Amino acid sequence: MGLILFFIIFGATFALGYPIA
């Protein structure tokens, strides 16, 4: 559960911080 939440948050942050370059 915690790992899933971490993956979701990490994925969202990575997607927002690193858009299509």
PDB file with one MODEL, atoms N, CA, C and O in Angstrom:
MODEL        1
ATOM      1  N   MET A   1       0.844  -1.195   0.000  1.00  0.00           N
ATOM      2  CA  MET A   1       0.000   0.000   0.000  1.00  0.00           C
ATOM      3  C   MET A   1       0.881   1.248   0.000  1.00  0.00           C
ATOM      4  O   MET A   1       0.743   2.123  -0.854  1.00  0.00           O
ATOM      5  N   GLY A   2       1.782   1.309   0.969  1.00  0.00           N
ATOM      6  CA  GLY A   2       2.690   2.462   1.034  1.00  0.00           C
ATOM      7  C   GLY A   2       3.558   2.552  -0.220  1.00  0.00           C
ATOM      8  O   GLY A   2       3.828   3.635  -0.738  1.00  0.00           O
ATOM      9  N   LEU A   3       3.988   1.372  -0.691  1.00  0.00           N
ATOM     10  CA  LEU A   3       4.846   1.348  -1.874  1.00  0.00           C
ATOM     11  C   LEU A   3       4.086   1.862  -3.087  1.00  0.00           C
ATOM     12  O   LEU A   3       4.637   2.584  -3.918  1.00  0.00           O
ATOM     13  N   ILE A   4       2.807   1.482  -3.180  1.00  0.00           N
ATOM     14  CA  ILE A   4       1.984   1.935  -4.301  1.00  0.00           C
ATOM     15  C   ILE A   4       1.815   3.453  -4.257  1.00  0.00           C
ATOM     16  O   ILE A   4       1.949   4.130  -5.276  1.00  0.00           O
ATOM     17  N   LEU A   5       1.520   3.978  -3.069  1.00  0.00           N
ATOM     18  CA  LEU A   5       1.354   5.430  -2.924  1.00  0.00           C
ATOM     19  C   LEU A   5       2.652   6.134  -3.288  1.00  0.00           C
ATOM     20  O   LEU A   5       2.637   7.179  -3.938  1.00  0.00           O
ATOM     21  N   PHE A   6       3.782   5.556  -2.866  1.00  0.00           N
ATOM     22  CA  PHE A   6       5.081   6.150  -3.168  1.00  0.00           C
ATOM     23  C   PHE A   6       5.304   6.183  -4.678  1.00  0.00           C
ATOM     24  O   PHE A   6       5.790   7.172  -5.226  1.00  0.00           O
ATOM     25  N   PHE A   7       4.938   5.082  -5.340  1.00  0.00           N
ATOM     26  CA  PHE A   7       5.108   5.007  -6.789  1.00  0.00           C
ATOM     27  C   PHE A   7       4.246   6.036  -7.498  1.00  0.00           C
ATOM     28  O   PHE A   7       4.681   6.667  -8.461  1.00  0.00           O
ATOM     29  N   ILE A   8       3.001   6.205  -7.008  1.00  0.00           N
ATOM     30  CA  ILE A   8       2.084   7.174  -7.620  1.00  0.00           C
ATOM     31  C   ILE A   8       2.627   8.590  -7.450  1.00  0.00           C
ATOM     32  O   ILE A   8       2.657   9.364  -8.406  1.00  0.00           O
ATOM     33  N   ILE A   9       3.052   8.926  -6.243  1.00  0.00           N
ATOM     34  CA  ILE A   9       3.575  10.270  -5.965  1.00  0.00           C
ATOM     35  C   ILE A   9       4.860  10.505  -6.756  1.00  0.00           C
ATOM     36  O   ILE A   9       5.045  11.568  -7.350  1.00  0.00           O
ATOM     37  N   PHE A  10       5.751   9.501  -6.759  1.00  0.00           N
ATOM     38  CA  PHE A  10       7.020   9.634  -7.465  1.00  0.00           C
ATOM     39  C   PHE A  10       6.783   9.790  -8.967  1.00  0.00           C
ATOM     40  O   PHE A  10       7.432  10.603  -9.625  1.00  0.00           O
ATOM     41  N   GLY A  11       5.854   9.010  -9.495  1.00  0.00           N
ATOM     42  CA  GLY A  11       5.539   9.079 -10.923  1.00  0.00           C
ATOM     43  C   GLY A  11       4.958  10.434 -11.295  1.00  0.00           C
ATOM     44  O   GLY A  11       5.321  11.010 -12.321  1.00  0.00           O
ATOM     45  N   ALA A  12       4.051  10.947 -10.459  1.00  0.00           N
ATOM     46  CA  ALA A  12       3.425  12.239 -10.741  1.00  0.00           C
ATOM     47  C   ALA A  12       4.468  13.352 -10.687  1.00  0.00           C
ATOM     48  O   ALA A  12       4.500  14.230 -11.549  1.00  0.00           O
ATOM     49  N   THR A  13       5.321  13.302  -9.663  1.00  0.00           N
ATOM     50  CA  THR A  13       6.352  14.332  -9.515  1.00  0.00           C
ATOM     51  C   THR A  13       7.330  14.276 -10.687  1.00  0.00           C
ATOM     52  O   THR A  13       7.737  15.314 -11.210  1.00  0.00           O
ATOM     53  N   PHE A  14       7.707  13.063 -11.099  1.00  0.00           N
ATOM     54  CA  PHE A  14       8.652  12.902 -12.197  1.00  0.00           C
ATOM     55  C   PHE A  14       8.032  13.391 -13.500  1.00  0.00           C
ATOM     56  O   PHE A  14       8.708  14.009 -14.322  1.00  0.00           O
ATOM     57  N   ALA A  15       6.735  13.110 -13.686  1.00  0.00           N
ATOM     58  CA  ALA A  15       6.045  13.517 -14.913  1.00  0.00           C
ATOM     59  C   ALA A  15       5.920  15.039 -14.965  1.00  0.00           C
ATOM     60  O   ALA A  15       6.064  15.646 -16.026  1.00  0.00           O
ATOM     61  N   LEU A  16       5.649  15.651 -13.803  1.00  0.00           N
ATOM     62  CA  LEU A  16       5.486  17.112 -13.772  1.00  0.00           C
ATOM     63  C   LEU A  16       6.843  17.813 -13.858  1.00  0.00           C
ATOM     64  O   LEU A  16       6.965  18.868 -14.481  1.00  0.00           O
ATOM     65  N   GLY A  17       7.851  17.223 -13.234  1.00  0.00           N
ATOM     66  CA  GLY A  17       9.173  17.847 -13.204  1.00  0.00           C
ATOM     67  C   GLY A  17       9.968  17.557 -14.470  1.00  0.00           C
ATOM     68  O   GLY A  17      10.914  18.275 -14.793  1.00  0.00           O
ATOM     69  N   TYR A  18       9.583  16.500 -15.190  1.00  0.00           N
ATOM     70  CA  TYR A  18      10.329  16.131 -16.388  1.00  0.00           C
ATOM     71  C   TYR A  18       9.361  15.857 -17.532  1.00  0.00           C
ATOM     72  O   TYR A  18       9.135  14.701 -17.890  1.00  0.00           O
ATOM     73  N   PRO A  19       8.787  16.918 -18.110  1.00  0.00           N
ATOM     74  CA  PRO A  19       7.823  16.758 -19.205  1.00  0.00           C
ATOM     75  C   PRO A  19       8.511  16.239 -20.463  1.00  0.00           C
ATOM     76  O   PRO A  19       9.698  15.914 -20.436  1.00  0.00           O
ATOM     77  N   ILE A  20       7.786  16.162 -21.538  1.00  0.00           N
ATOM     78  CA  ILE A  20       8.349  15.654 -22.794  1.00  0.00           C
ATOM     79  C   ILE A  20       9.486  16.569 -23.255  1.00  0.00           C
ATOM     80  O   ILE A  20       9.251  17.687 -23.713  1.00  0.00           O
ATOM     81  N   ALA A  21      10.708  16.082 -23.127  1.00  0.00           N
ATOM     82  CA  ALA A  21      11.862  16.896 -23.493  1.00  0.00           C
ATOM     83  C   ALA A  21      12.491  16.345 -24.785  1.00  0.00           C
ATOM     84  O   ALA A  21      13.484  16.890 -25.269  1.00  0.00           O
TER      85      ALA A  21
ENDMDL
END
